[in-house]
Amino acid sequence: MDCRVGCGACCIVPSISSPIPGMPHGKPAFVRCSQLAADNHCLLFGKPERPRVCVSLRPSLEMCGGTNEEAWGNFVKLEQLTS
């Protein structure tokens, strides 16, 4: 499965504790990543400075669902379970 164009749920909903370029202390949940472009694509994709947690995320039906709305709901549940 490939990322859905324009989704961005994985770059907004989860908290990230590791540094991100432009966000040296990571990012809180529900805050847009500083490396997320206006069209919701990752500006660090494929680059070595991309955080390890981001590299480890792989789009899947279980995580991303069938729509952007499902992806958001799934990420909200994951954030709640891991906070």
Secondary structure, 3 states (H helix, E strand, C coil): CCCCCCCCHHHCCCCECCCECCECCCECCCCCCCCECCCCCECCCCCCCCCHHHHHCCCCHHHHCCCHHHHHHHHHHHHHHHC
